[in-house]
């Protein structure tokens, strides 16, 4: 449960993810014939800081393009959300984009950011509570890929709107995306809304540059996943024995991020041994790209009607407002 403190700020709920769970997930992925690790492991405190750096890179068009779309259409979005809305954000991070909405939604019932990185969640929530003193900010420390219980709020909400920026919906396989969207439709309820950022299909060269920056920040972000397993779970990955590798895979319309083993080697995790051949990879992330029609059909299959989609002039990125039918 959440307890209110300092008037409008609530403390984050206890972590639903304990180290044995992370260890079980990591070991399960490494046992697969084609090894993989869940991308949620990226977002410890160090990973969250590295991702904030990625968002500032010249090659990484996604953040600045989505921010420009939100800035340009914030008034329209606020009109669709309506007065007295409870705003729930998945993967809130630094909540920078959220401020664009909050400036146009002065009568929100409350704002409930959800994030897996505890320190960043509490820091950004405290900043928002200070800057928007009339707004109840109720952070939830959780893995939003699982069902999430919303906190009690002081003001009755007229309706609910979920916010899922950053094209993170692309990190789900399509069947997982549908399941996530169904849970979100249930969470917001009939007539509730979802504002979601979706990266568009485009020139593969542009996509490849976005995930292989010249400064190597994305490579450091990818390798930090192994470093986290070493720090938190006692694994013995040698980071210099692995290399970042990302590419656009056109058949499935997705970016794949891998870590490539540079030698035959054995790694230990939780009492198990995992053998790697030279050039064998660990899949660490997929990032699906959609055209507008593809995403509308995906949303429709999960109980949402597409109400509005905004794109930038270069048609790099889209922001969709969906309405739950269920």
Residue pairs with C-beta under 8 A, 6 or more apart in sequence:
1 13
1 151
1 152
2 10
2 11
2 12
2 13
2 138
2 140
2 151
2 152
3 10
3 11
4 10
4 136
4 154
5 11
6 129
7 129
7 133
8 129
8 132
8 133
8 134
8 135
8 136
8 137
9 125
9 126
9 129
9 137
10 136
10 137
10 138
10 139
10 151
11 122
11 139
12 118
12 121
12 122
12 125
12 139
12 140
12 141
13 140
13 141
13 142
13 151
14 141
15 118
15 141
15 142
16 141
16 142
16 143
16 146
17 116
17 143
19 232
19 233
22 41
22 232
22 233
23 233
23 269
23 270
25 38
25 41
26 37
26 38
26 41
26 229
26 233
26 235
26 269
26 270
27 269
27 270
27 272
29 35
29 36
29 37
29 38
29 282
30 37
30 267
30 269
30 272
30 274
30 282
31 274
34 281
34 283
35 274
35 276
35 280
35 281
35 282
35 283
36 282
36 283
36 284
37 225
37 282
37 283
37 284
39 171
39 284
39 285
40 116
40 143
40 145
41 47
41 225
41 228
41 229
42 51
42 221
42 222
42 224
42 225
42 284
42 285
43 51
43 115
43 116
43 117
44 117
44 224
44 228
44 232
45 117
45 118
45 119
45 120
46 224
46 227
46 228
47 117
47 221
47 224
47 225
47 228
48 93
48 117
48 119
48 120
50 217
50 220
50 221
50 224
51 93
51 221
52 93
52 94
53 217
54 60
54 213
54 217
54 218
54 221
55 62
55 63
56 63
57 213
57 215
57 217
57 218
58 213
59 209
59 210
59 212
59 213
59 214
60 210
60 213
61 206
61 210
61 316
61 317
62 166
62 167
62 197
62 199
62 210
62 316
62 317
63 166
65 312
65 314
65 316
65 317
66 97
66 165
66 166
66 167
66 197
66 317
66 319
67 96
67 97
67 100
68 312
69 310
69 311
69 312
69 317
69 318
69 319
70 77
70 97
70 100
70 101
70 165
70 319
71 100
72 310
73 310
73 319
74 100
74 101
74 103
74 104
75 104
76 308
76 310
77 101
77 104
77 195
77 321
78 101
78 104
78 105
80 193
80 307
80 308
80 321
81 87
81 101
81 105
81 159
81 161
81 193
81 195
82 158
82 159
83 107
83 158
84 107
84 108
84 109
84 155
84 156
84 157
84 158
84 159
85 105
85 108
85 109
85 157
85 158
85 159
85 160
85 161
86 108
86 109
86 110
86 111
86 112
86 150
86 153
86 157
86 159
86 160
86 161
87 98
87 101
87 102
87 105
87 108
87 110
87 111
87 112
87 161
87 163
88 112
88 114
88 150
88 160
88 161
88 162
88 163
88 187
88 188
89 95
89 98
89 111
89 112
89 113
89 114
89 162
89 163
89 164
89 165
90 114
90 144
90 162
90 163
90 164
90 168
91 114
91 115
91 116
91 144
91 164
91 165
91 166
91 168
92 98
92 113
92 114
92 115
92 121
92 124
92 139
93 115
93 117
93 120
93 124
93 166
94 120
94 124
95 113
95 124
95 125
95 127
95 128
97 165
97 166
98 111
98 113
98 128
98 163
99 128
99 131
101 163
101 195
102 108
102 111
102 128
102 132
102 135
106 134
108 135
109 136
109 153
109 155
109 156
109 157
109 158
110 135
110 136
110 137
110 138
110 153
110 154
110 155
110 157
111 128
111 132
111 135
111 136
111 137
111 138
112 137
112 138
112 139
112 140
112 150
112 151
112 153
113 121
113 124
113 125
113 128
113 137
113 139
113 140
114 139
114 140
114 142
114 144
114 148
115 121
115 139
115 140
115 141
115 142
115 144
116 141
116 142
116 143
116 144
118 141
121 139
121 141
122 139
125 137
125 139
128 135
128 137
129 135
129 137
136 153
136 154
136 155
138 151
138 153
140 148
140 150
140 151
142 148
145 176
145 180
147 183
148 187
150 187
159 188
159 189
159 191
159 192
159 193
160 187
160 188
160 189
160 192
160 193
161 188
161 192
161 193
161 194
161 195
162 184
162 187
162 188
162 192
162 193
162 194
162 195
162 196
163 194
163 195
163 196
164 184
164 194
164 195
164 196
164 197
165 195
165 196
165 197
165 319
166 197
167 197
167 198
167 199
167 287
167 317
168 197
169 177
169 180
169 181
169 196
169 197
169 198
169 288
170 198
170 199
170 254
170 286
170 287
170 288
170 289
170 290
171 285
171 286
171 287
171 288
172 180
172 288
173 286
173 288
174 288
174 298
177 288
177 298
177 302
178 298
178 301
178 302
179 302
180 302
181 194
181 298
181 299
181 302
181 303
181 304
182 302
182 303
182 326
184 194
184 302
184 324
185 192
185 194
185 302
185 303
185 304
185 324
185 325
185 326
186 326
188 194
188 324
189 324
190 324
190 325
190 326
191 323
191 324
192 323
192 324
193 307
193 321
193 322
193 323
193 324
194 304
194 320
194 321
194 322
194 324
195 319
195 320
195 321
195 322
196 319
196 320
196 322
197 317
197 318
197 319
197 320
198 290
198 295
198 317
198 318
198 319
198 320
199 287
199 289
199 290
199 316
199 317
199 318
200 289
200 290
200 291
200 292
200 311
200 315
200 316
200 317
200 318
201 253
201 289
201 290
201 291
202 289
202 315
202 316
204 248
204 250
206 316
207 248
207 255
207 289
208 246
208 247
208 248
210 255
211 218
211 246
211 247
211 255
211 257
211 287
212 218
212 219
212 244
212 246
216 244
218 244
218 246
218 257
219 243
219 244
222 244
222 246
222 257
222 259
222 284
222 285
223 239
223 242
223 244
223 259
225 259
225 284
226 235
226 237
226 239
226 242
226 259
227 237
227 239
229 235
229 237
229 269
230 236
230 237
233 269
233 270
234 269
234 270
235 267
235 268
235 269
235 270
236 267
236 268
236 269
237 267
238 265
241 261
241 262
241 263
241 265
242 259
242 260
242 261
242 262
242 282
243 259
243 260
243 262
244 257
244 258
244 259
244 260
245 257
245 258
245 259
245 260
245 281
246 255
246 256
246 257
246 258
247 255
247 256
248 254
248 255
249 255
249 256
252 286
252 288
253 288
253 289
253 290
254 286
254 287
254 288
254 289
255 285
255 286
255 287
255 289
256 283
256 285
256 286
257 283
257 284
257 285
257 286
257 287
258 281
258 282
258 283
258 284
259 281
259 282
259 284
260 279
260 280
260 281
261 276
261 277
261 278
261 279
261 280
261 281
261 282
262 278
263 276
263 278
264 275
264 276
264 277
264 278
265 275
265 276
266 273
266 274
266 275
266 276
267 273
267 274
267 276
268 274
290 298
292 309
292 311
292 318
295 306
295 318
295 320
296 306
296 309
296 320
299 305
299 306
299 320
299 322
300 306
303 324
303 325
303 326
304 322
304 323
304 324
304 325
305 322
305 323
305 325
306 320
306 322
307 321
307 322
307 323
308 320
308 321
309 318
309 319
309 320
309 321
310 318
310 319
310 320
311 317
311 318
311 319
